[in-house]
Amino acid sequence: MSVASIDSHSTQPHLNQPLENSRLRPRRTLNRLALAVVGVGFGGLGQFLFSRSSLWDGLLFYGVAAILFARALAGHTADLAISAEPRFFNLSLRAGWRRNVGIWLLVLALGLSFVAFDFFANVESYPQAWWLYLSSLGLLLGGSLLLTEGLTWPHKIHGILPTQTVALALVLIMGLALFMRLYNFTNQPFGIWYDEAEAGLEARRMLQEPTYRPVYYPPINVSGHFLALYAAALNWLGDSVHSLRLVSVLFGLGGVLAAYLFGRELRGPRFGLILAFLLAVARWHVNFSRIAMTGVDAPFFEFLSLYFLTRLLRRGHLRDALWAGLSLGGGLLFYTAFRLYWVALFLFVILTCLLGMTQASWRDWWAVTLHHRNWAGHLGRLIFIAVAAWLVVMPIIQFALSESDAFFYRTNQISIFTRRDQPDLIRAVWDSTQKHLLMFNYQGDSNGRHNLPGEPMLDPAMAILAVLGLGLALARPRYPANLFFLLLFPLALAGGIFSVDFEAPQSLRSIGAMPSVIYFAGLALAALGQEAEKALKPLPRLWLLLPAAALLSFILAFNAYTYFVRQARDFASWNAFSAPETLVGRKMAQLGPDTLYYLSPFFAGHPTLRFLAPEVKRQRILTIPDALPIRELPNRPVVLFIHPDDLWIFEEAERIYPNANFEIASSPTEDQTPIVYLVDLQPLNLASVQGLQLRYFKPGGDISSDILSEEPPFHSERALSVNLTWPADLPPSPGAETFDFVAEWSGILYAQRYGPYSLRLITPGKGLLELDGNIIFDDEGEQLTGLPLAQGNHSIRVRAEGGPGQVALFWQQPGKGETFVPQWALYAPPITNHGLLATFYPNDRWQGRPALQRIDPFLDMYFHFTPLPRPYTVEWTGSLDAPQSGLYRLGLRAVPEAQLSLDGKLLLTTLAPNQNIEAAVTLEAGLHDLSVRFKDNTDRSSIYLTWTTPAGVREPIPSQNLWPPLGRYPPRTTPPITNTQVQSLSLNWLDSLGGPGSEPGQFFEPRDVAVLRDGNLVVADTVNRRVQLLTAQGVPLKILTGDPFPFEEPLAVEVNSRDEILVLDSTLQWVYRYDSAGNLLDRFGGPTVFLFHPRGLTVFDDDSVAVADTGSSRLALFSANGIPAGSIGGLGTGPGQFNEPTDVLRDAQGTYYVAEAENNRVQRVDATGNPLLQWAIPDGYAFNGPHLTFGPDGSIFMTESQSRSLYRYGPDGSLLDQWQTIDSVNLAGPVGIYFDALTSRLYLTDVLTHQVHIFEVQTNGE
């Protein structure tokens, strides 16, 4: 086979072919075209089935499609004609002095490279090594250009662009490529990913430090060459991430041009244009062309090196060997996926040699290639390629040899052999292989930085073409190009297959396979076009151009829409580029370096923040779980940036600093997900909780007694320290000058570190110091002691009898000198010392001397930063304060393991990492000894302690219900328990509002009603898709439509203690929250909580929320802030099970009354769903099902639309009353019901008369 004939396209019939066969060719061509089109159709059906998640059916259709397409076209693509005619190549060397100088320059370049190689072994000599390296490359280029001959520029341009049509087509394709990579460039992607910022920081450092010239940067696996490109971009284009991303844009554009050059050289200009177009618009390539990460460079160097290698095979010119070597070496400087390309080239050479020696179809080509007249030329070209590649990649080779651990660090980190979720290695590799093979057509990369999560990597048309082209290549593997790409495809995919299985499929590590995929798609498209051109040759070219234009337009439009619309609107893709960190960094840059910043552990130290706000140095980490209060002097603003996983910090800050500025940054995607919470604390906010409460009492007992005086203090103030001198600092109160008083400082002392403290108290008379309920000092004059203090909050009380002299409290922290106890260590309410005492041991046995003790406010934490090196153990001790007697469910979840003991008995032991276990326990109101043990010997450690209260609220055990060991506990109050006494009552009709219609004040099937504090009504005007606010007389005030998220089915409304309006949309699954004026505040619930056509909404006394999730047959519980708090029940007809619940109430004992439409009953269950009582109600159905409200005496009103009745039951289920007519009102379809205790009015909605009826409720004696 002649090298010149590789993949040529001669379509003329053989000269010796019979005339009859030539005449029959059009019919056969049409048959082949028809069969190929049928194959395309089967491929389309396969892709359609893939889009419907029908994997095996799709694979079957795709298999048939590939067979039919290959059967039709594989034998007629004229990719290769074998010729045994030898051809001998000329190296095209210059003569005379140019040859001599060129040779010496090459020798000098090689020598300098070896010198530079030694210099690169020492970091201190990097500057000199780089100069030697660059000099060797310059000598290589200079010597090669002198030594070798090349074509003139007109010949080069004509070879690349043989016609004006080809030139215009290439310009158009490059324009499309530029559009796809620069459209909306500054906004998509929005954020700056970790690796982008890290690379930007290193590039910036190279500009700032002339001696900093790294060879390789292991943390993000990039070479110094790449960082140098970034540094040049920052220097020339400006210091921004967009400058960095323009480097990738250029690689992307270069890849498109290189694809054209390779395709043109391989099979002609048309094939080159096809490859260029497919790569230009492929979303896979576009995505990585717009981010400042290594990766998109791999296809560029693959196509470029293939172009020069193909030219070298065709022409044999030594200059092509130079460019091939440079491109092969250049690829090794960038993304690691290119290393697999080298493996593919090596295997291709070995395989072609084997085929040449064993296969008849290759034997002639082998003999020609190894003709003795070609040996010297082949050897020279190989040496030239090797020398050029060596000179380029030499610094990386030296680094890999001398710093192998660092060079392969990232590779080892992500290897499936060292990290995987599937314990069985073979199964893990097999699963990963399947996912990678299916990522092009079925389910793609789920990483939002790489792809629209889960979307196939290719558009449907290109996906079909790629499979058909793969079939063509498999049908003719003896064609060199087909053989090579069949080798490259699995080898390049191996980069993703053999990386961590939980990321599979991984489109970035498999990016080396992109040229294969583009080649296969282009092969199918070219073959189909060639066959169509033959078959339809008598017809106008428009018959071919229109379908081709339509196909290419579809490919372009689909990729553009998917990337610029769908992917831009997808939260996972938007958020994947460190969007929260980007918002934080930009805000920090805006606020400037004079502000002190506290960051969630997620944000701390993130390179995106350092890249965007390089001048900001004052940063602290919000320590979890003891993040608040902010323990800083109030001398500058403090801003908190809080990650959504740490939302509790934001909510706690709202409680502690109610006058601070609070902001929530949400995503611009449709769901508007909160991603950053900001708290802006001014000095006054910080000072508002600092200091101790200082009160002066008239003496009425011993200074150490719990109550100093029966009388209230005659003076109170906030003291920022315990440091007074009497009489100079006496309060301006009558009697104070006689010193007949006792002064008391009380509050919280914060110990910043664990260890031994020295405390010294000076008083003019008798003085007392109490810490954590333990009396430390109780004497006169100066008192001194040393004691260990756990890190965290401690209750403190200082008392001093009046007298002339100084009152002062000093401390000496571990390793520091004595000072007054500072302002930042003293706090007043609402700061408390709630929590548990954590004792940390530097071993796995809970034994020995503790390495750390601290007060943790609660146990609901992920250990971003471990307090001790692993392994270690910790025991939390203290007391659990049960607010009321009843049945509790305590829950424990930990990574890796933990156990819980209550009142000295082991209650829970985790069985597996991150698996929640619970136990029910009946507790009396009050304190119970609590102990939690935890062992940390693995990554991603965490612990979560929860409870479900008798009221049914499942939550992390709140800090206020935990106490560390104390000498004396504050007195507690027990909530009163009230008994329900049912009374007889009567209903008097007062008014009926509304009527059928869509005008303000009219209703269409109103399904619920609620009343605000001012007496205004809130009506769910369901069919009109709105909620109306009206006066008590029915005068319209405002219409709520849900905007900017319009209602679909608003059928339940409620009002909480903050006079906020809650609206349940059954179809959309959201609960909207408005203020009393009808302004939208937020919404919660939504598709992520998996509600299914809920019909009931109830707000309890503590503002927690229950949704009667009718379709799922459960109660969905939410906190007052809308956070999911668990659920109760499940589908069934037995006790404790529900079937289409439509409404729920909760009584003072924390038990629930649930109306069930399908089970035709009201069921009473406790907070954990255990059945207590049930009674039958009339048959109904869920759409207008029964709804409940408590009456003034604790009885239960219930609507029932089927029987057109209003019922009243006692809490025990006894039927007390039934009304179908009340005065002049005939109930037709009663559904919604609300009792207003302030006015003793009962409100009823009727969906058939489209009215709201108002009744006065009168009990006996009224």
Helices and strands as residue ranges (DSSP letters): G 3-5, H 19-51, H 55-73, G 74-76, H 97-119, G 123-125, H 126-147, H 153-160, H 164-182, H 194-208, E 216-217, G 218-220, E 222-223, H 224-237, H 241-267, H 269-281, H 283-289, H 297-315, H 318-332, H 338-358, H 360-369, G 372-374, H 375-402, H 404-407, H 409-413, H 425-438, H 460-475, H 480-497, G 501-503, G 511-513, H 514-535, H 542-561, I 562-567, H 568-569, H 571-576, H 579-591, E 596-599, H 607-612, E 619-621, E 638-642, G 644-646, H 647-656, E 661-666, E 674-681, H 683-687, E 692-697, E 715-719, E 723-726, G 736-738, E 742-751, E 755-771, E 774-789, E 792-801, E 805-812, E 818-820, G 823-825, E 826-827, E 836-841, E 852-856, E 860-862, E 872-882, E 886-895, E 897-902, E 905-909, E 917-923, E 926-936, E 942-948, E 954-956, G 959-961, E 962-963, E 985-994, E 1006-1011, E 1017-1021, E 1026-1030, E 1036-1040, E 1050-1055, E 1061-1065, E 1070-1074, E 1080-1085, G 1087-1089, E 1096-1099, E 1105-1109, E 1114-1118, E 1124-1128, E 1141-1146, E 1152-1156, E 1161-1165, E 1171-1176, E 1188-1190, E 1196-1200, E 1205-1209, E 1215-1219, E 1221-1222, E 1225-1226, E 1230-1236, E 1241-1246, E 1251-1259
